[in-house]
């Protein structure tokens, strides 16, 4: 699944991928491998999921390009407001998604 998703990715105005619910970082690693121009931030709210991901990132020599953090995606802020999954209503009653208005 990660390889399929990564093949579909295109980076235009930004060369940074935010991998929400990164878990063991499979998507983050595959994206960094296939797109050497990007940097990846992977977040997950479960610390125990990140530990194996950090090991895999280090073993593949990608620690300079992939950063894994413990964070809750529901609390993320961006220039668009509070990010919520796939356009579900935020606390303010408005809809926001994790992609910028241009869709890129």
Secondary structure as UniProt FT lines:
FT   HELIX           2..8
FT   STRAND          16..20
FT   TURN            23..24
FT   HELIX           26..34
FT   TURN            36..37
FT   STRAND          39..44
FT   HELIX           47..59
FT   TURN            60..61
FT   TURN            63..65
FT   STRAND          66..70
FT   HELIX           73..75
FT   STRAND          77..78
FT   TURN            79..80
FT   STRAND          81..82
FT   HELIX           85..87
FT   TURN            91..92
FT   TURN            101..102
//
